[in-house]
Amino acid sequence: MSKDYIEVRGAEEHNLKDLDVRIPREEFTVVTGLSGSGKSSLAFETIYAEGQRRYIESLSAYARNFLGQMDKPQVEAVEGLSPAISIDQKNAANNPRSTVGTVTELHDYLRLLYARVGTPHCPECGREVGEQSAQQMVRRIMSLPEGTKAMVAAPVVRDQKGAFEDLFDDLQSEGYARVEVDGEPYDLSFDDPELDENYDHTIDVIVDRIRISEDERSRITDSVETALAEADGVLKLIVPDPPEGAAEELGGSAARSTGDLAGGASEEPEDDDGDADGVSADRLVVEFSEELACTHCGIDFSEIETRSFSFNSPHGACPECEGIGSTKEVDEDLVVQDPSKPIKDVFEAWSYNRSYYRTRIDSVAKHFGVSVDTPFADLDPDVREQFLYGTDEQVVFERQTKNGVRRKEKRFEGVIPNLQRRHVETESQSTREHIEDYMAVTTCPACDGTRLKPQSRSVLVDGTPITEVNRLSIGDAREHFEGMEARLSERDRTIAEEILKEIRARLGFMEEVGLEYLTLDREAATLSGGESQRIRLATQVGSGLVGVLYVLDEPSIGLHQRDNDRLLNTLAGLRDLGNTLIVVEHDEETMRRADHIVDMGPGPGKRGGEVVAQGEFADICEADDSVTGDYLAGREAVPVPDERREPTGELVVRGARQHNLDDLDVPIPLGVFTAITGVSGSGKSTLMHDVLYKALVREMNDNTSVDPGEHDAVEGMEGIETVRLIDQSPIGRTPRSNPATYTDVFDHIRELFAETKLAKQRGYEKGRFSFNVKGGRCEECGGQGTVTIEMNFLSDVQVPCEECGGARYNDETLDVTYKGATIADVLDMSVAEAYDFFESHDGLRRRLKLLKDVGLDYMRLGQPSTTLSGGEAQRVKLAEELGKKDAGNTLYLLDEPTTGLHKEDERKLIEVLHRLTDNGNTVVVIEHELDLVKNADRVIDLGPEGGEGGGELVAHGTPETVARTEASHTGRYLRDMLPDVDAEGPRSDRRKPAKATDDD
């Protein structure tokens, strides 16, 4: 074998049939073929898996215990392998704390930049802050009222792991007796704190307990200087019982913290303002620092570190939202859903304790001189405001007790503040869940969604805080940092030069893969699979590795044709560095740019697993048995409809302003097949998911827990009966999930087996034939069919269960047969075989036919969902949705349903969507694939660019109309798919012309 090739021999993973193939090294190879033909089995489960396994086996047995093991793929040999990196379609992260900036490591460089050359400013007055002397600290402490008791403490440990036994011994030997550990007081003379070394701790040494007096100034000064020396220039002043106004006397709130309540509120609070008997006042803790402080406002700053700019650290996170950027707040519109109701009934949110709060409402109504039967909407606006947010004046509250009527004069807390407080204080889970029905996720009011605390937001580099940089798009951020060195001082320029170089390089790589529209603070969980993959691709480009094998899974998914060239240039650049690229892909342009193509087939599933054709683009086009070649050469094509349907009405989204949508009015025609198109980041998903779908669910299903994106209204809802969203979420994560269980086919099958004569004689019910519950399943393997043998530091081995032979069921269950087949035999049938087998069962055949119609006739009913390709999983979900009862007038919303589909499979999918529309439904699809777009009756094209440059309606009408729109990027590419249309207009009248209104 030549060293210039990766050679695979005898591959039998999944449906591969003893496959031998040679893939050139240091070249760009595309693996293509029908969905389910074995592309991923070859590229990921065989080549990549073997590369990873070999790397892990090269490590020590100790290291392997921590890394986990990869199963050895079913292959005789793989030679010529390089270290392998997989870049697949999985989301970058599901953690709400993960953003584009954090997953690309850009935020790490930004934190370093701001920590090293940032200039701190006061968040109150905006002045640049400076150092503070011990004498200034003493003057501020002495500003407290005469006689105030306080403690001067030295924070010797701050948020560090450890047990600190030696530290406590040293403190005792130095004469210190008292410390506070995590806020709890300890006397070292009697006991040493026993700390868990695996948790962070804060230890404050009590240097002195003082009473504010001019006679004590000298002592206080000595204590302050001692504390500063012990804690490297930092001290805490702890005021256990602060007098009124103490916080203001000591200055600003940024470094102030308060203790916890000593008591708790009862489930039925005695007072409407939240006061509870037995609750002590909060103590006051103020931190002073010799390093940074605003002498004008009296605000002390902690040392500026990289963690000061991390919203994942308590040192940088906004204390209100804890670095999430959003909070749950009681929503006025949810609390008062029907203002026409009388005052006594309008506050449904208080129904969890109606009798108690009814007395409150009666008292407040009496105070304002109104009847509780008065409709809430008829109240004076100022009175409505005080009902909701609290009264300006004292209210006389009357409450019947066993000793008579109890009267108390207090201000009314207000419904919304009361609910907000009760949500925090209640120990009842049901009460908390009830209140949450009236809460909405809102941007954190304290940090305005920036996630960072005020001090961190007030550090500037080149006059800009880090929070403003995080809100920039990648393209704008690159411009912001361009030439920044020239605007810095000589000292800062020397420090920042390398950091800025790394920031600009990473931003450049992100632009290269077409992601310039993403903002740095965009949550990683909201990214599409294609965006997540391109982020990881940009990271790999930045690493500059050479001699690596990269395996990619359809990187063009979710990418507009306009941006595809930049992606392909990036892949070519990786190859030119000396790397090998294996890309699973259906995109024609990607295949044209590839050095080598491996076409799998000839069919899907059991009919696949072979190499049908191999070579350059021209070789595939000339191959006789290649379905891919037929489409590439033009011998086969997805046809254009002869006619376009006419709408029966329209939904109109008014004033959509969510994310980058620019106060958009969008008409969505009913009764037709519509494609929403536009470049990546133009607002397609925001329009369909965040605005249209959520607004329809909220209004049509009266689901107040759904919070649609910002918009004015959705008009025309009376034209549809229901709405269904078919998105890209997976059908299952465990081997127990399979196509039969997901589509409910298995329920029908189990019912048939339960109706057999033998099952009835033995008393077997439907549950007997489930492998997920005890009774009929094999208990040796728990219904899995396989048993996992742990091999310590070697990879675990999956072997067929000896008890059931892989059948999943026990012998008694397998005694029951239907038309001569056991339940295990049925699960092993393909969809096509099962369709013929259950010929007399109409309901079952209808569901199986849907699986056939979306091109999954080859798939086994019991095939574990973990072994399905991305295209297969998407089509199973589509078939399951289509299997629901359809009475027409349903709005189907689909998000890129062609993901992972070959041209031949696309044609089948398009036929299903046409059939859905012909049945009187409305189909709306977000899509980049032009073969599907050209089949739509109407196209809604957003743009013209991504991010801030998008969010506008560029074109709307038939595909021919959009193709003639010069401003539409989609139109320019669509023109090539509609040969009878050019920029001036159609050259043929063979299609039914659209109405004039559709071309507006």
N, C-alpha and C positions, 0 to 999 in steps of 0.2 A: 504493500500500500504506500502511496506517495504521502509524504508529510504535508502536502498542500491540501489535504482533504480531511474532513471529519467523516469517518466511515462507520455506519451503523449496520450490524449484522444480526439477523434473526430476531428482530423486534416483534413482540407479541402483546404489547401493552394494550389493554382494552380490545379494540377491533382490528388492530394491526395483524396482518397475516404473514408471519415469518418474514418480515420486511428487511430488505437490504437496500441501502441508499448511501450515496456519497455526496457530501455537501462541501463545496470549495471553501477553504479558509481565507480570511481577510477579504471576503467579498460580501455583498449585500444579496441575501437569498430570501425569496418569498416562498412560503409554503401556502398553497391555496387548494381549493377543491370544494365540493358540496358540503353543506353543513352536516356534521356527523360523519364525515368521511375519514377522519383520523388525523387531521392537521395538528390539533392540540396534543393528541396522544403521542405524535412523533416529536414535536418541538419541545413541549413542556414536560410531559410525563416520562419521556424517554431520554432525550438529549440533555435537557436542563437538569432533570432529576439525577441523572448519572453524574453530571459534572459537580453538582452540589454534594452528592453522597461521597464522591471521592475526596473532595476538599475536607469534609467533616471527618472522614476516616483517617486523614493525614494528621489530625490533631491527637493529643494525648487522651487516654481513656478518661482521665479526670475532667478534661474540658468537654468531652462529649456528653458527660452526664448533665451538663448545664445547657448545652446547645440543642439537645434533642437529636433524634435520628430521622433519616429519610429512608423510606423503603427502597430496596433495590428494584429498579424497573425490570419488567419481563423482557430481557434482551440478552442475546448471546454475548455480544461485545460491542463497545463503542470506543473507537480509537481516534487519536488526533484531537482530543478534547482540550480546551483551554479553561481557565477559571470562568465560571458561568454566572451571569447576573440576569435575573428575570425582571422584566418591567411589564406588569399585567394591568388589568382593568380595575383592580380593587381600589376602593376609596383610599385617599391618602391617610385619613384618620376619621374616626367617628366621635372623638372627644371634642366637646364644644369649645374647649380651650385651645384647640389646634387651629391655626390660621395659615394662610398662604405664606406669610412671613416666617412662621415657626417651622413649617415642614420643609421650606427651602433653605433654612438656616440664615436667611437674610436678617431676621429679627435678632439673631445672636450677634451679627456684625453691627447692627444698628445700636444694640445695647452697649457694645464695647465702645463704639464711637462716642455716644453720649456720656458714658461714664468717664472717658479719658479727656475729652475736649469740651464737654458741655459746660455751659455757664448757668448756675442755678439762679433763679429769680423768685421773689416772693409771690406766692399764689394770690395774696390779698391785694398788695399794692403794686406789684409788678417791678419793684426795685430789685437790682442785683444784690444778692445777699453776701455778707462778709462774716468774718470770724467774730466770736464773742468772748470777752475776758471774764475771769472769775469775779472781778469786781462788779461787772455788769449783771452777772447772775445774782449776786448778793443783793443788789439794789432791787431787782425784780422780786426776789423772795421777801424782802423787807416791805414790799408794797402791800402785802397781805395785812388784814386787820390785826391790831394788837391782841395778843393772846391766842392767836390761831396755832393749833398744834400740828406739827408736821414731822416727817422723817426724811433725812438726807440719805440717799442710797446710791451705791456704786454698782452699775450693771456689769458684773465681771464675766458673765456668760450670756450670750444672746442667741437663742434658737440654734443650739448645737446638741448633737447626740452624745450620750455618755452617762456614766454613773457619778463621776466627779468625787469619788471618795477622798482622793489626795487633796483636792482643792478644799474640801471642808476641813480636813486636818490642818492644812496650812492656814486657813482663815482663823481657826481656833487658836493656833499657836501665835498668831499676830494680834490676838486679843479681841477678835470680833465674836460676838455671841449670837447675834440674830441675823437671819437671812430670810428672804422670801424666794421660794422656788415655785415658778409658774403661778405666782400670785398667792401662794399659801405660806403663812409664816412658820418658821421653825426656830427653836432655841438650841443652838449647837452645844450648850452646856449639858443638855439632857438627852438629846437624840440627834443622830445624823440622818438626814433624809435618805430613804432608799429609793433610788431612781431607776427606771427602766432604760438601759443604755441604748436601746433601739429607737428611742423617741427623742425629739428635739426638746430642749429645756432652756428656760431663762432663769438665771440666778442673780438676785440683787442682794448685795451686802448692806445691811443697815449700819451706816457709819455713825449716825447720831439721831437722837430724838429731840426735837427742838420746840420751843415756844417763841413765837414772833414777839420780840421786844427790843427796843434800842439798847437796853442793857446787855442783851445777848448777841449784839452784832458781831463782836470779836469772835465769839465761839462759833457762830454760824459761818463766818468767813473761814475759820480753820477747818470746819467740817466740809465745806464746799471744796476747798483746796485738797483735802485728803481724799474725798470721793473722786475728784478729777484725776488725781494721781493713781488711784487704784484701778480706774476703768478707762485709762488712756484718753482723758479729756472729755468724758461723758458722765453725767450724773442724772439721777431721778429725784424729784421732790414728790413725796407721797403725802397727800393731805387726807387723813381718814374721814374727817367730818368737815368738808369745806363750807365756809360761810358763803352767803349769797354774793355773787359777783366775783368770786375768787378766780374763776377761769379767766375772766376778762382782765383782772388785775395782773395775772401772770402773763397774759398775752396769748393771742391766736389759738386756734383749735387744732392745727395740723399735727402737733406732737402730743396732744392731750388724749388720754384714754380713760375710760371709766370702768369700775368694777362691776361684777354681776349683782343682780338683785339678791338680797338675802332671803327673800321669801318668794312665793308664787301666787298668782291670782287664782281665785276659785273659778269653777266652771261657770257660775253665775256671779259676775262681779258685783260687789256691793255698791260701787260708785261708777257712774257712767263715764267718768273721765279717766278711768283706768287705775286709780289709786286703790290699793288693797291694804287692809290692816296687817301690821307685822312686817311690812317691807321697809328696810332701812334705806337711807339715802345713799347714792353712789359716792364712792371716794374719788378723789381727783389725783391723777398721776401725770406730771409734766416732766418731759425730758429736756435737759439742757446740754449743749455741746459747745466746746471751745472752737470747733471748726467752722460751722456755718450757722448764721442766725440773722433774721431781719430785725435790726434794732428799732425800726420804725413801728412795726406791727407786733414785735415781741414773739415771733414764730421761730422755733428752733428747727434746724434741719439735721437729719441723720447723715452719716457719711454717704457720699454718692458712690455706689458700686454698680456693677453690671446687673445685679439682682434687683436694684432699685427700679429698673425698667422692665422687669418681668412680671406679667400679670398672673404667672403661675406661682409666684412667691409672695408671702405676706409682706415682704419688704417693699414690693412695688404695686401690689394689687389694690384696687379701689376697695376700701373696707365695706362699702355699702353692698356691692354686688359680688365681692370676693373675686374679682377678675373675670367674671363672665361677660359683663357689658350689658346685661339685661336683668331686670327684676320682675317678680310677679306682683302686680299691683291690683287692688280692687278697682274695677272699671265702672264708671258712672252709668254708662249705657247698659251694662249688664245688671246693675243694681236696680235701676228704674227702667224696666223693659216696656212697660205700658203706662205712660204718664196719665192716661185717662182714668186709671183706677183711683179710688179714694185713698186718702192718706193712710188709713188703718190697714189697707191691703196691698199698698204699692211696693213695700219693701219685703219681697219674697225671700231675700237673703237672710232675713232674721227669723225665718220660720223654724229654725232648729231650736229656738227658745221663745216661742211666740208670746206666751203669757207674760214673761218677764219684760220683754221689750215693748209689749203693747202698753204697759203702764208708762214707759218712757215717752212713747208717741203721744199718749193722752195728755201728759203734762206739758210737752212742748207745744202741742196744738192749743191747749188752754192758754199758755203764755202768749201766743200770737193772736189769740182771740178768734180762732177758726175752728170749724167742726172737723172731726176726724173723718166725716163722710164727704168732705170737700175733695174733688178730684185734684190730684197733685199738680196737674198741668194748669189749674186755675189759680194756684197760689202766686203771690207776688214773687218775682224772680229772686229777690233778696231773701225772702223766707225759705224758698226752695233750697237756696244755697246753704242756709243755716241748718236746715234739716239734714242735708248731706254732709256738711263739713264742720258743723259745730256752731253754737250760738255765740253772739258777741256779748250777751248779758247773762246774768244769773237767772236760772229757771228754778221754780219751786217744784220739786218732785214729791209726789205723794205715793206712799206704798202701804198697803194694808198688812198689818202684822197682828199677832195674837193679843198684843197689848193695845191695839187701836191703830189709828192712821199715823204713819211716821212721815214727817215732812223734813226735807233737806234742800237747802238752796245751793245750787252749783251750776256751773256752765254745762250745757249739753255737749257731749263729746262729738256727736255727728255719726251718721250711719257708716260712712266710708272709713274714717279713722278707727271706729270701733271694730269693724270687720278686719281691717288690716292688723290691728293689735291682737284680736282674738285668734287670728290665724297663726300668730307666733306663739301666743301663750297657752292655747288650749292643749290639754293632754289627750283629748278625744280625737281619734283618727277620723271618725265619721263626721265630726264637726268640721275638722280641717278640710276634708274632701268636699263637704257641702259648700264651704266658703270659697274654695278654689273654683267652683262653677261660676263664680261672679268675679273672677280675677282674669287679667289678661297679661301676657308677657309684654313688657314695655322696656324701652331703652332706659338704662339706669339714669335717674335724674342727677345723681351725684357726680358721675364722670362723663355723662352724655354718651355712653357707649364706648368710651375709649379704653376702659378696663383698668386704667392706672390711677393711683392716688394723686392728690393735688400737687405735692412736691415733685413727683416724677414728671408731671405734665408741665411743670414750670421751668424745667431745664432746657436751655436753648442751644442749638448749634446752627450757626449762620442765621440766627434770628428765628428759627423754626423749632417747635417742640417735636418730640418723637411721635406724639399722637397724630399730628398733622401729616407727617411722613407716612404713617401707617394707613392713612385714609387715601393716599395717592394710588392711582393705578400704576402698574409696573412701567408702562410707557412714560407717564408723568414723573415717576420717581427717578427714572434714568436721566431725564432732563434736569431734575432738581439737583442731582449729584454731579452733573457734568460741569467740570471746571471749578468745583467747590474749593479746591486747594488755594486758588488765587484769592479767595475771599476770607481766608483764615489768617491768623497771625503766624509769624515764622515758627514759633514754638508749636502751636497747634498743627500747623502744616506738617511738621516733621513727625508728630505723633500719628496723625490721621492718614498719611499718604498711603500706606499699605492697606489700611482698613477700607478706604474709599475705592481703591483699586479692586478689591474683592467684591465690594457691594456692586460696583458698576458692571463687573464681569458677570455676576449672577443675574443681574437684571437684564443684561444683554442676552444671556442664554435663554431666559424666559421669553423674551421677545422673539428670538429665533424660532421657537416652537409655536408661535402664534398665540401667546397668552398675555399680550400687553394690556388687555382690557381688564384683567383681574386686579382687584385692589389688595394691598398687602394684609389688610385686616379681614379679608373674606374668610369665613369659617371653612375649614377644610372639608367638613362633613357635607357642605352644600355643593361641592364640586362634582361634576359628572365623572364617569369612569375614564373617559378620554382625556379630560383635563387633568385628573390625578396622574394618569400615565405620562402625560407630557411634562408635568412638573418633575416627576422622577427622571424622565429622559433629560431634561435640562440640567438636573443635578449631576447626572452621569457625564454629560458633555463638559461640565465645569471641572470634573475630577481629572480629566486628561489622561485616563488610563489607556494603556497600550497592550495589545495581545489578549484582550478579553472577549469572551463569547457573550453577546447580548441576545436574549430571546424576548421578543416583543409580541404583544397580543393586540392586533388591529389598532395601531396608534392613530389611524385616520378617523376613528369613530368620533362623532360629534364635531368634526372639523369641516368648515365650509371649503368648497373647492378653491376659493381664492387664497386660503391660507395653507393649502396642501403643499405648495411648492416649498415654502419655508421649512415645513416639517421634513420633507424629503431631502432638502439641502442639509439639514441637521444630521439625518441618518447617514447621508453620504460623507459628511465630515467625520462622523464616528468611524466609518469604514476606512477613510483615508488616513486616520491615525494609526492604522494597523490592527483594527479589531474585526471580528467576524460578527455579522448580523444575520439572525434568522428571524424573519417577521411573518407571523400568521396574518394573512390579509386577503381581502376580496377586491380592494380598490384597484381599478384598471391603471390609473396613473402611477400608483406605487409599483405595479408589475412592469410598467414600461421603463421605469427608472432602475429596476433591479438588475443585478449582474446575472442572476440565476433564478429559475423558478422550478419548484417541485409541485406538481399537480397531483393531488390525492383523489382516489375514487375506486372504481368507476361510479359507485353509488354511495348512499349513506349507510350507517350502521353495519350490519353483517355483510352488506354488499360492497362495503368500502375496505379501507385498510391496505390498499395497494398504490403503487406509484403508476399513474396512468401516463404521464408525460413528464419530461425533465429537460431543462436546457434554457436557452435564452427566450425572449418574448416571441420571436418569430417561430421558434421550434414548437412552442405551445400552440400557436395559431394553426400550425400545419398538422398537428396531431389528429389522428383519425378518431380515437375513442375518448377524446377529452371534451366534456361539456363546457369546461372553462374556455378551451380553445375555440369552440363554436361561437361563444359570445364575444370573445376578443376579436375574432376574425369577421364578425358581422353575419355569420351564417344563421345565428339565432339572435333574437332581440326581444326585449319587453315591449309589446306593441303600445301605440298611442290610441286611446279610445276614439271611435269615429264621431261621437257626440259628447257634449258636456251637459250634465243635468242642470236644470234651472232651479234656483232656491225656492222653497215654499214659504219662507219668512226669514227672519234674522234675529239673532241675539246681538245686542250692542253693549260693549263695555265702554262706559263713560269715565273720562278723567283718570285713567290709570296712571299712578305716580310712584308705584313701588320700585325700589332700586333705581334703575336708570330709565324707566319708562317716562316719557316726556309729556305728561298730561294728555295721555293718548285716548282717542276715541276710535274703537275698532269694531266694525260690523262683521259678525260671524254668521255666514249664511246657513240656514237650516235646510235639512233634507238633501244635502249634497256632501261630497267628499272634499274636504279642505286640507291643504298643507300649509303649516306655518313655517316659513323659511327665514333665512338671514344669516349673516356671518356669526361666528362664535361670540357670545357676549352681547348680542344685539337686543336681548330681552325676551326671547321666545319662551323659555321656561318660566320666567317671572310672570308673563302674561297668562299662560295656560295653567300653571300649577298654583302660583301664589294668589293670583287675582281671580281668574274665571272659575276654576274648579272650587276653590275655597268659598267664594261668594255664593256659588250655586248650592253647595252643601249646606252652608249656613242658613240660607233662605228657604230652600226647598225641603230640607230635613229639619228645620227649626233647631239646628245644632249650634248653640251659642258658644260652645267650647272651641269652635273653629274660628280663627282670626285671619280673615282674608287680607291680602296686601292693600295698600292705600289706593282707593278709587272712589268715584262719586256714586256710581250705580251700575247695575247690569239690567238692561231692559229686554223685554221679550221672553221672559222665563216661561210664560204660559204656552210657548210653542214646543216645549219638551216635557216629557213625563218624569224622566230620571236621568242621572248622569253617572257614568262609570269611567274611572281612571285606570288605565293599564300602564304601569310604569316599569322601571327596570329592576325592581327589587327581586332577589332570588326566591326560588320556590322552596328551598329548604337547605339546611346546613348539615344534616345528619343522614347516614345511610338508611334510616327508617323512613325518610320521606322519599316518595317516588311518584312518577306521573299518575299512577292509578289512584293513590291516596289524595294527591293534590287536586285532581279533577273530579273527585267523588265517584269515579268509575268503580273503585274498590268497594264502596258501600253497596252498589247495585249487585256486584258479584257475590259479596258475602250474603246478601239477602237471598239470592238464587240458591246458594249452597244450603242455607238454613231451611229452605222450603223442600229440599230433597227428602225422599221417604226415610232413608236411614237416619238423617239428622233429626227428623221429627220423632222417630222411634227412640232415639237416645236422648231426646230433650235438648239438643244443641240449638242455641240461639245464634243470632247474628254475630255476637261478640266472640263466639268460639272460633271464628275464622279470621280473627285479627292476630297478627304477630306482635302487636304492641302491648297486649295485656295477658295476664296469666290465664290458663285454662286450656286453650288449644295449641299454644305455641310450644316450641321445644324449650324447656327450661335450662338445658345445658348451655345453649348459646343465647338465651334470652330473646329468641326470635330473630337474631341477626343472620343466622346461616353460617357464620364464621366465628372462630374463636381466636382471640389475640394471645399469642405466646410472648411473654416478656423475655427479652434476651439481655437484660441488664444494660451494659453499655453498647451492645449491638442493636441494630434496628429490630423493632418488634416484628413478629411474623404473623400474618393472617393465614390460618389454615381452615379448611372446611370442617364444620362441626361433625365429630365422629358419631354422635347420637342420631342426628337427623340427615346427615349427608349433604347439608347445605339447603335442605328443603324448608327450614324455619319452623315446621310444625311437628307435633308429636304423632306417633303412629295412629292413635285413635282418630285424630282429625283427618289424617290422610286416608282413612278408610272411606270417607265420604267422597263420592265422585258425582260430577255433573256431566252427562254425556260422555262418560268414560274418563274424564280428566279430573285430577285432584286440584285443590286450591293452589298448590305449588306449581303444578303444570300450567295453570292459567297465568300466574304471575310471570312465568318464563316465556309466554307467548308475545310475539310482536303485535303492534296495534292492528296491522293488516290481518294477521292470523286470528286475533280475537274478534275482529269485525265479522269475519266469516263464521267463526265458531258460535257466536251469539246471534245468529241470523233471526231468531224468533223473538228477540227481546228488543223492542223498538227504542225504549228509553236509553238502554245501554249502547245500542248501535248509534244512536244520535250523538252521544258524547264521543264515541270512538271515531265517528266520521269527522268530527271537528278536528281531532288530532291528525287524521289522514289529510284533511283539507289544508292544514298548515304545513304539510310535508313531513309529518312524523310517523308515517305508516311503518317504518322499519324499527322503531324504538320498542324495547321490551316494556311491558306494563310495570314490572317490578324493578326496573333499573334504578339503582340508588341515585338520588338527585345530585349527590356529590360527584358523580361521574358524567353528568350532562355538560355539554359544551354551552357556552354563553348563548348561542343562537337557539339551541334546543330548549334551554330553560325559558327563554323569552317566549317561544312559540307555545310551550306548555301553558304558560300563564295566559296567553292570548286565547287558547282553546278553552281554558277554564272559564274565562270571562264570557266568551261567546256562548258557552253552554248554559248560562243563566237565562231565565225566562225572558223572552223578547216579544214585547207587544207593540213594537214600533215606537217612534217618537223618543227614542233614547239617544242621548248625546254620549258618544264614545270618544274619550280623549286618550291618545296614545303618544308615547314619548320615544321617538326613534325606533320603531318596531323592526327596521331592517338590520339592526345591530347583529353582526355575526352571520348575515345571510349571503349566500351565493346568489348570482343573478337568477338561476333557475328557481331557487327557493323564494326569491323576491317576487317572481311572477305568481307563484301560488299564493303568497301572502296578499298581493294586490287583488287577486281574484276574490279572496275572502272579504276584503274591505269593500270591494264593489258590491258583493252580495249583501253585506250588512246595510249598505246605503240603499240598495234596491228594495230592501224590506221596510223602507220608510224611516230609517234612522239617520242621524247626522254623525259623521266621522270627522274628527279633527286630529291631525297628526303633525307633531313636530318632526321635521325630517330634513336631512341634507342630501339624501340619495336622489339623484335627478330622475331615475327611472320611475320612482314612486311619485315625485313631484309632477312629472309630465302626465301622470294618470289622474291627478286631482281635477275636480271640477272647478275649484277656485284656489287661489294662492294668496296668502297674506304674507308679504315680505317686509320684515323689520330691518332696521339699520339706521343710517347707511353703514356705520362702523360698529365696533364693539365698545362696551363700557360707556363712558360719558359721551362718546360719539355716536351712540345708538339710541334705541328707545323711540324711534320715530316710525311711522307707517310710510314706507318707501313706495310700495306698489300694492294694489289690491285688484283682483279680477281673475280671469281665466289664465292658464299658463301662457297662452299666446299673448295676452295683454301684458303680463309681467315680462315676457321675453322681449317685448318692444320698448320696455322702460329703460332708458339709458342709465338712469341713476341707480338701477338695481344690479348689485353684484351677482345675485342669483339669476337675474334675467339674462345677463351676458353668457353665462354657462348654459342656461336652459335653452337658449337660442340654437345651440348646436344639437340639442336633442329633439328639436322640432324643425325638421328640414324645410317645411313649407312656410317658415316665418323668418323674416329678417327685421332689421331695425325700423324699416319703413312700414312694414305691415305684412299681412299674409299674401302668399303667392297662389293660394288655392282656396276655394270655397267649399271643400269637401266636408269640413266640419260644420256643425251647427253653430251659427254666429251667436255671440253672447249679447245680452241686452245692453243698451247704452249705459244704464245705471251701474252695471258691473264693471265698466271700464273707468269709472271715476277714480 
